[in-house]
Amino acid sequence: MEINEAQVQAVIRCLEIDVDFYRELMVFLMKKHDKILEDDLDWLTESLNTEQAYVMKSRSLEDKRLALFNGLGLGGMKVSEITENAPEDFRPKMKMLAGQL
């Protein structure tokens, strides 16, 4: 299945949003790890709402990704499959984003 430029651009934007979110989550999780090692129960208790918000946002992003892929006619395809079928000019960007995820 050949994927057109508009489809790829929409997928790239979605992946960029996901990468930004997971970078932010990684920072939070690294801080949480440090606080666990420090036995900082106050911070850990206070961070529960933040962590729950990350879980909810993660679910929301995945739901949006699935809806986008389905809307673009790419439902059920892996990012690697989309990359393989994307126009040549977009493949490096797609590969980079997939690697970052």
Protein Blocks (a to p, Z undefined) as FASTA:
>chain_A
ZZdfklmmmmmmmmmmmmmmmmmmmmmmmmmmmmmmnopaklmmmmmmmmmmmmmmmmmm
mmmmmmmmmmnopghiafklmmmmmcfklmmmmmmmmmmZZ
